[in-house]
Amino acid sequence: MKKVLLILLVLTVAFSAFAGGAKEQPKKEAAPAAEKKAEAPKPAPAPVKPAIKNPDTLVYATYGTIDTLDTAKAYDTASWTMLRTMYDTLVTYDGSATDKFVPVLATEIPTLENGGIVDNGKTYRFKVRKGVKFHNGDTLTPEDIAYSIKRNMVLDVGGGPDWIWFYIFMGTYSSRDGNGKIVVNFKDIDNAVTTDGDYVVFHLKKPFPPLMGVVAGAWASVYSKNYIVSHGGWDGTEATWKKYNNPKEDAETMYDKECGTGPYKLDRWEKGVEMVVTRFDGYWGPKPALKKGIYKVVKEWSTRKLMLLQGDADIATVDPLYYPEMDKEKGLTVYRNLATLNVGGINFNEKISTKDNPLIYSGKLDGKGIPGNFFADKNVRLGFIYCWDEQTFLKDIVNGHGMDPVTPVPKGLPFKDFSLKSKPYDKKKAEEYFKKAFGGQVWEKGFKVDLLYNSGNKVREASDKMLAENVMSLNPKFKINVRGVEWSEYVDMIRRRTMPIYFIGWAPDYPDPDNYVYPYMHSTGTFAGRASYKNPEADKLIGEAAVELDPAKRKVMYYRLQQIWLDDAVGIMNNQGIGNRYMKDWVKGHYYNPMQSSPFDLLPVLRKEY
């Protein structure tokens, strides 16, 4: 934080004056003039601070568009940050800690000592808080909590977060097999979470050490069962559950509506423009200071910057490219060098959906497009990997505000193998592998493909352009078209597997290595599944390491998985963020936790004052 203090030094000097008459008088020794004491320096008046704009409203200007408000599908930080303002979970993180929790809709954290954890760590009992109201006036019951979790498993939206529940309760990752056929029994879903008087009870397949982090996630938000059923959602019965499994895009019941117990409720949502929430006066917990929160989508950096400086936005997303220019500005509070557990990288889709897919042009290896299996050839992947210039990325694109994670497991978590190194930027090596790809056809015929980024994300835009230029410099027949699309469209294309290659980040669901190797390396994981990567050894190790209680054995497994990542050339892990947060100096109450989706998560505890 920069403060400018102006000190005005006032020096006063006293002079003696003498007067004479016409007639000379006998001279008398003049008494010394009384010496005046110098006045104490007067401090300058404090600069007049500008009036706080909209003192009851917090405006967050960013570029990520919200995908959905249904927790069965929401698997992006933009959606999560809004869900956290409107919903409560059983527990949440204790301030800045990632390994300590406090109760929310539960009255206490289950432990062995209080009888909340039994059956050798396979059963957790949460006592449910009484007197809590939903936004529609319904009273919270343990049944609402059990229903909310079961409903997510029933919907099991492709590419959503529901794998977490299947993994914990059943030891599998989905309700469906690879062909989309339902393979689980409803009774298994129904028995996973039960109620017992004032308690909701979790029945785990095996002990799962990171469970509290899972229960604190946005996907564990609690709905009013009555509200969902009355709006055409699943009625909670076995007779209808298959009807709601894996709904069509944006057809999930709670896509554009909410009914939680959180401190704010939905006012309106204009997709791609803004979402507005207003304070829920019937909230059971501490009353938020701010009456309204506005999540505003502003893609242009110059506009976001101007909004923040003029006070039309209270907080704005600032990419590392712009840290130096923002550090010169006044009237801001800056939280610096915030080490994250977020990792980012480039993923190669080994089985691109070719139907009606303009991103791959001809859909053939004919110099006018690429085939659906283009990245299934490891030589193609290695060609792109050796064209990635990590040092330029870290120095020039993120201005030193990042680290090379090398593998999906970030620094700051246990079982990180620091001995491993990323493949270097080496265009000669890249050329060597491109010449091997598809038996030499890639080099001979060339290819054409689109490389996308989400509009407004200058880091991804610059990264994509750097990679494209490096690849195209090898062969004039290599053509890569870099362009931006809306965030929601970007996510949907990844989910539909139409995007050939993409740069995306991972914000942890829970702070454990399992939550990184699973999405990036398991055949049903969020990114690996969408990229059709499959390695049976990796699948087996991931499943075993997640439930292993011996740290020494877990270490061996996670070290092996990180080596497999490099050996298989799965993708390019290129950034573990170190970020700054910029906000008006009238925003108070901020604290940082690396599990936050954005500073807007803190809306319920922020206030505006000098």
Helices and strands as residue ranges (DSSP letters): E 57-62, H 77-86, E 91-93, E 101-103, E 117-118, G 119-121, E 123-127, H 142-155, H 163-170, H 186-192, E 193-196, E 199-203, H 211-215, G 218-220, H 225-230, G 241-244, E 264-270, E 274-279, E 292-297, H 301-310, E 315-316, G 320-322, H 323-326, E 332-348, G 358-360, G 374-376, H 378-385, H 390-392, I 393-397, E 402-403, H 427-436, G 437-440, H 441-445, E 447-454, H 458-472, E 478-485, H 487-495, E 501-506, H 514-521, H 526-530, H 536-547, H 551-567, E 571-584, E 587-588, G 599-605, E 607-608
